[in-house]
Amino acid sequence: MDYVREVSTKKIYRWDPEIAERAMVHPPIVRMKAANRRSAHPIRIAAYDYGIKENILRLLRQKGFGVTVVPATTSATKRWR
């Protein structure tokens, strides 16, 4: 049984808890702030989701990294934005 396939995300996404929380309240404003925020994190990393915990993502953001979560099956040579 392949448990990683069951727990891994299906899509690539940027992890930002602040934007996710505000998106429920002010969706149009969040889109504008998300576009401006892209340059706020000079070092971007890819976090492969083999069942990654949100606290790990939160700690990476606290250290100043921009975090993009990718499925466990993503190739290391694949390019994403």
N, C-alpha and C positions, 0 to 999 in steps of 0.2 A: 504494500500500500504506500502511495506517495503522499505523505502528509503535507509536504511543502506546497504542493499544488492546491491543497485545500485551504491553507492559511495565507498564501501569498496574494498580494493585490493583483488585479487583472489589468489595471491601467497605470501608466506613469502619472504621477502627480507631485506638485510642490507641497510640502508640508509647512503650514503656517497656522498655528492654533489661534492666533489673534484674529486673523482674517476669517477663519472658519466660525469663530464665535460671533463676530460682527455681521457676518453674511446673513444670519438668521434675522437680524434686526434691520439692517440698512443695505440691501443688496446692491443698488446702483453706486453708492458711495464706496463700497468695498472694492468694486471693480477698478475704480479710479486709483484708489490707494494701492491696490495690488500691482498695478502697472508702474506706479512710482517707486514701489518698494524693491523692484528687481535689482536696482543698482545699489541698494542699501547693504547687500551682503556680497562683498568682493570675492569671497571664497565659496564656491558652490561645490557640494559633494553629492554623490549618488549613494543612497542607502538601499542596498538590496534587501528585499522583504522575504526573509525566510521565516517569518513569524515575529518580525521586529516589534519591540514594545514601544509604546508612545513615549515613555519616559526617556528612552535613548534618543528619540527624535527631539524631545524637549531640551535635553542637555546639549545636544549639538547646536540647536538654535541659540541657547543661552551663551554658548561660546562664540557666537557670531557667524556661524556657517549658514549658508543658504542650503536647504535640504530638499532634494528631489528623491522621492521614493520610487523604486522601479521593481517590477516583478522579478522573482527569483530566476526566471528563465531568460532574462535580458542578457544579450551578448555584451561583453566588455567593450567591444568595438562599435557598438551601436551609438549613434549620436542623437541626443535629444536636447530640447531647450529648457 
